[in-house]
Amino acid sequence: MKSTMAALLCGTALLLQAGAVQPAQAATTVVNGGFESNGAAVASPTGWTSSGTTAADYTESGGRSGSYRITHWSSAAYTVRTSQTLTGLTNGSYTLSLYVKNGGGQSSVYAGLENCGGTDRRTFLPVTGDWLKIAVSTTVSGGSCTISLSSSASAGNWASFDDVAFASGAATLSVKGADVSTLAKSEAYGGVYYGRDGARGDALTLLKSHGANYARLKVWVNPADGYNNKARVLAMARRVKALGMGLLVDFHYSDRWADPGTQTKPAAWSSYPFTQLRQAVYDHTYDVLNALKAQGTTADMAQVGNEINDGMLWEDGRGSRFAQLAQLLSAGASAVKAVSSSTKVVLHLAEAGNSAVFRWFFDSAASYGVAYDVIGASYYPYWHGTLAAMQANVTDIRSRYGKPVLIAETAYPFTTGNDDSEPNIISAATPYAGYPATPAGQAALFRDVMSTVQAAGGLGVVYWEPTWTAVTGNGWDPANPSSGNGWDNQALFDFNNRATPAIAEYSHQ
């Protein structure tokens, strides 16, 4: 790409000298949003104005839907802005959407809406080699608004833009959540938390003050350590609702972790015949949710199973026995609605970037008449595919099944260091290309996951276990008090128990 860009850059300079620059045009809709009007090697193409290092701004071949795109690149450090002002707009909410590619490394690269009558809004470009949709919304109050594509970069950094559109309506995330399932145990064993300012505070309150609006709590049936059971969930739910946050209850239907590789029945249910097992799912789900309702903390959403790619309550509810799995899911869903018709039923899989898994599972669920309200997905970028693959899958399943899609789990490390004796689950210096395991890298990845989901029309994003710091006694194994925590480098509180920069990203979408 660099040699191609260098050649195009020379052509751009000649065109500038020859006076081939087209003036920007004011309009109510985007002019030349696909950059197709002028061909390659054109700076400030029709409808657009370039400022700053203008030679670093030019059209080139390789567009997303047409022949051309606009790219920011230079062999020397540069700052460039490509802009277009729209006028004659009716006041109200609007959203800028566009597709981007980005090699990364810039000090700043974003798409923004400026001079629209309120605070300027921007969405930063994720690092991506595939076309990825981003979006940013604003409220127009003065009849005009300026689209800005801006880069401040070092030599050789590049970003490309295409298919720019501006339309009425707002693209927002309804759910910006935190799974705080281990928080109560952490606090009981001496865990403390500090804000970005160094002042000690309640972890849940700190998350809320930075923009988190939902809490997710897992439920185990009879855990060995006595945490994440019904009583503990009830206590934590009171704290969640007192802060005005939404509540997502995550039923594992196990005494310990349930995930794609382990779906172990609770010990008390292990010998049940299938009909009794199905009834146990209903009774347990109803019991916990009804108790929450009775204390005035009705769940807003409830997951019937956790990361159930291959089903739950093995072997009876394995994916290969989908007829039985469907009965278990329907039993849980029926219990949710029996307690509260307004509580949304979530079915949750891992591997958010894997379209085939989601199509197989939800096509199967549909064939057996399983009722649900929300599709949940885990997205850990070091395991679950690219941002572009995740976005494509979110877009596909929203359309295919007509359901909102929630990224129910995501996380990223802020360091390669370790704060206890348990090896970190993720220890690479750059677990996902373009995002180092640093405080800045963690913040950027969390921000970009949210913006990727937002642009796809997703319901929201939940950060998994942001408060699970290294506290002796609060390890991964509920049956072993001496076990450590392999997640401490992915919390949103560092090894000094101080909030990392990523906590602020809740408020940036």
N, C-alpha and C positions, 0 to 999 in steps of 0.2 A: 504493500500500500504506500509506503514512504516514497518509493521512486515514482510511482504514478502521481502522487500528490505534488512532488517537486516539479514534474513536467507541467501539470495543470497550473501550478502556482506561477510559472513563467508566463503561460498563456493569459492568466488573469492579469498580471502586471501590464502586458501589452494592451489588453482590452481597456484597462483603466487609462493608459496613456492616450488611447485612441478616442476616448470619450464615449465608450460603449455602455456606460453605467445607466441603468434605467431609474427614473425617479420613483420614490415611494408614492403609492396612491392611497388616499383615504377611502374607506368603504365600510359598510356594515357587516360584511363577511370577509373572510381571509382571501386575499388575492394571491394567486400562484402558490397555494399551500403545498403543492407537490413539486415545486421548482422545475416545472416542465416547460415554461414559456420561452426560455432563452438558450437551451443547450448547455454544454459543459464549459468550464473555465470562465464563468461569469460571476463577478462580484456585484453585490446589490442587485439581484435579479428583479424583474418586474414585481412591483408591489412592496419591495423590501429596501431598507436603508442599512448600510454598513457604517460603523464608526469604530474608532480605535485603530488597531493594526489592520487596516482594511484589506491588505494583501493576504491576510490569513483566513479570509472568508470568501468562498467560491463554490460554485456548483461543480459537480462531477458525476460520472456515470455510476450506476449501482444503486438506483433508487429502490425503495421498498415495493411500491405498487406501479411505478412508472420507470422511466429511463434514468432519472436524475435525482440527486439529493443535494443538500448544501452541507459543506464540511468546514470546520474550523481546524486549521493546521498551519504550522510554520516551522522552518528549520531553526528559528530563533525564538526566544521567549516572546509571548504575545498576549495582548488583551484585546478582544474583539466582541462587538455586539451587533447582531442582526435583528432589526426591529421592523414592526409594522403597526401603525396606529389605525384603529377602527373608530369610526365616528357615526353619529346618528343612531346610537344604540338606545333602546328603551331601558330604563333603569331596572335593575334586578340582578339575579344570580346568573353567572356565566362560567363555563368551563373551557379552558384551553386543553386540547389533547393533541398529541403528536407521537411519532415513533422515532426512536433514537438508537444509535450505536455509540459506544464510548470506550476508548482504549485505556482511560484512567490516567491518574497522575497529576491532573490539574489542581491548582489551588482552589479553583471554583469553576464549576460548569453547570448551568441550570437553564431551565425554561421558566419565564416569569410573566406575570401580568402587572403592569405598572401604570401609575397615573390614571387609575380607574375611579377615583373618588374616595378611596379609603387606603388602608395599609397595602403596600405592594406585597404580592404573593409570588412564591417561587417553589419549584420542585427541582431538586438536584438530579442530575443524570446518573443512574446506576452504571456501574462498570459492566459492559455487556458486548459480546461480539455478535450477538443476534439482535435483530430488530425487536425492540421492547417498547410497549406503549407506556407513556407517562401522562399525567393530567394534573392540572392545577386550577382551582376555582377562586372566584372573587365576586364581590358585589359591586356592580357599576352604579354610580350615583350621579355622574356628571355627563352622561351621554357618550363618553368616549373611553377607550382603553387601549394601551399599548402592549403588544406582544414582544417579548424580548428573549432572544436566544443568545446567551452570553458565556464567554470562556475567558478565564485568566489562567494561563498555562505556561509550562516550560517548553523548551525546544523539543519538537517531535511529538508532543501530546496531540491527540486528535479526538474529535467528536463529530458525529453526523446526525442530521435532522431531516425528517421527511413527513409528508402527509399531515401537515399542520391544519387543525380545524378549531373553530371557536363557535360554541353553541350555548343556548340558554340552558339553565339548570346547574346544579352543583354536584360535584363528585366528592363524596365524603366517606369516611369510615365511621360506621355507627358504633362499632365495638373496638375499643383500644384497651386490651385486658392484660392481666397478670395472673398467672397460676401461682397462688401463694399457699399451696398445700402443706409445705414443710415449715411455714412461718411459726405456727404455734409451738411446735417442738423446738425449733431454734431458740425462741424466746425462753422457753422453759429451761433450756440448758445453758442459758447465759448469752445468747446472741443479742448483739446490739447493732444499731443502724444510725448512720449520720447522713445528713443532707450534703449537697454540693458545697454548702457554706461551712461545713464542719460542725454544725449544731446537731446534737443528738435528737432523734425523733422516732416516732412510731413508723415502722416501715410501710405499712399500708397507707397511712396518711401521707407519707412522702411520695409514694407512687401516685396517689390521687392528686396531690398538689401539682404534679408535673403533667397531668392530663390523662392518666389511666382512669377509665370509667367502668370497668368490669373486673370482677375477681372470679377465678376458677378454682374450685375445690374438689379434689378427688375423694371418693368414698370407697373404703375397703370394708369387707363384711366383718371380719374378726381379726384384725392385725395383731401381731405378737407384741408390739410396743404400745398398743392402746391409742395410737394416733390415727388420724384420717378415718375414724369410725363415726357413727351417727352422732354421738355426743360431742365430739370435737368439731364436726362440721357445723352443728347447731351453734356452738359458741362462736366460731369464726364468722358464721353468717350474720350474727348480730352486729359484729364489728363492720362487716362489709356494708350492710344496709344502713347502719348509722351514718356512714359517710356518703350515702346517696348513690352507691355504686350498684351496677347490675350484678346478678349472681348466676354463674354457670356451674352446675353440679355435674361431676364427672364420675359416673358409676363404672367401676372396674369389674365388678362381679367376681371378686377374688379377695383373698386375705393379704395379697401383696401385689406387686407390679403386674399389670397386664399390658401387653404390647404385641407387635406382630409375631414375635418369637416365643411368647409365653402367655398362655391364657388358662391358668390353672384354676380349677374350681375351688371355692371356699371349702375348708376341711369339713365343715358341717353339712355340706351339700354333696360330698364326694360319692356317696352311695345311692343318691336319689335316682329312681327311675325317671325317664324323660318327663312324664306328665307332672311329677312332683317338682322336678327341676324348673320347669316352665312356671309353675305356680310360685316357686321360691323367688324367681326373678320379679314377678309381679308384686309379691308381698314385700320384698325388701325395698324395691323402688318406691312403692306406695308409702311404706312406713317412714322412710327418710324424708320424702318430699312432704308428706302430710304433717310431720313434726315441724318442718320448716314453716309450713303455712300456719300452723297453730300458734307459733311464736311471732307471727307477723313478718316473716322473712321469706315469703314465697319465692321459689326459684324462678328466674326469668328464662333460663334454658336448662335442659338436662340431657346429658349424653347417655345414651343407652349403649354402653360398651366403650372401650378405649382402644384406639388403633386396631380395629377389628378386620384388618385386611383378610385374614384367614379365619374369621369368625371369633367366637368366644366360648367359654365354658367347655373347653376341649374334653373329650372328643365329641360329645353330643352335638355341640354347636359349631363344629368345624365348617369351613367354607365348602368342603366337598359334600357336606350334608346340608345344603342350603335350605331345603324344605324345613328341616328342624331349626336351623339358625333363624329362619324367618319367623317361626313361631315364638322363639325366645325374644327376638327384637320386638315383635308385635305385643308380647306380654309386657315388656318394659314400657313401650310407647303407650299402651292402654293405661297403665298405672300412672304415668305422667299426666295424661289428660283427665283421668278420674280425679286427681287431686286438684288440678287447675287447668282449665281449657286454654288459658293464655300462656302457659309455659311451653316453650318451643322444644320439640324433640330433635336432638342432634344425633346423626350417625357419623362416626368419626373414623377415618382411615389415616394411615401414614402415607408417605411418598407422594406429596402433592404435585410433583412433576411427572408422575407416571399415569398418563391418560388411560392406558390399557387396564390398569388395576381398578380405577374408578368406574370406567365403563362396564367392566365385568361385574363389579359388585352391585352398582346401582341399577343396571339392567336386570340383574338377578332379583334384587329387592323388588323392583317393579313387577316382575313376572309373578311374584308370590304375594303381591298386594301389601307390602310393608308400608305403613304410613309414617311419615316423618316431615319435619318442617325445614331443617337446615342441614346442609352437607358440611361436615367438619373435616379438616385436613391438617396433618402435621407437615411443616416444611422446615427442615434443617438443611441449609444449602450445601453443606459438606457431605450429605448423604442423599438428598432427594432431588437432584437435578438442578439445572440452571434457573435463574430468575425467569428467563423467557419461557422455559418449559412449564414452570409453575403457573405463570400468567396464562399461557395458552390453555392449560388444563382447567384453571378457574373459569376462564371465559367459556370453554366448551361445556363444562358440566352445569354451569348456570343456565345456559341456553337449552341443553339437552333435557334437563330434568325440571327446569323451572323453579329452582330452589335457591335461596341465598347460600353463599359459600363463605365459611369462616376458616381462616387459618388459626386453628385451635392451639397450635404449639409452634414456636420458633425460638431460637436463641443463637448466640455467637460468643466466642471467647474474647476477653479484653487483654489477655496475657497468655504466654506459654508457661508461665510459672505455676507452682502448685503450693497450696496453703496447708496441706495435711499429708498424711502418708499414703493416701489412696491415689493411684495414678489417675491423671485426668483422662476423661473419655476422649477429648479432643486436645491434642498437644502440638499440632503443626503450626509453624510460624505464619502460614497463609492458608488456612483451611479451605477458603473459597477464593478463586482468582480475583485479584484486585482489592481484597479486603484483608489486611494483615490482622493478626491477633493482638491488637493494641486497643487502648481506649477509643481512639479515633476510628479504628476499623470496625469495632463493635457498634459504635454509634451510627456509622455510615451504613452498615449492613442492615441494622434494625430499621433505620429510616427508609432504605431502599426496598426492603420487603414490604413495608407499609405502603409506599408509593406505588409499587408494582401491583399490589392487591387493590388499592384504590382505583387505579386506572382500569383494572379489569372489572370494576363494578362489584367487588367483594364486600361482604358484610363487615369484616374487620380482621384484626390480628391480636393474638394473645401471646405474650412473652412467657416462656415456660420457666418457672422457678427462679425469678429474679432475686429472691431473698434467701436462696439456699447457699449460704456461705459456710465456710468450714468451722463447724462448732462441734466439739467433742461430744459424742453421744447422738448426734443427728446425722448419722451416716445413711447409706443407701439401703442397708439390710435391716428391716424392722425386727428381725429375730436375733441380731448380733449388735449389741451396744457399742462394740469396739470397731465396727466397720466405719470406713471413712466416706468422704464425699468426692466423687469424681467430677462434680459439676461446678466446683467453687470458682473456676476461672471463667464461667459463663454467666455468673450472677450479674445483677446490675448494681452490686455493691462490691467494692474492691477488697483487697486483703487487709486494709485498714478499716473496713466496714463503712467506707464512705461511698456515696452514690457515684457511679461512673457517668461520664458525659451522656451515655446512651439513654439515661432516664429522661432527659429533656426531650428526646425525640417523640415521646407520646403527644406532645403539644404542637408538633410541627406538621401535622397532616390535617 
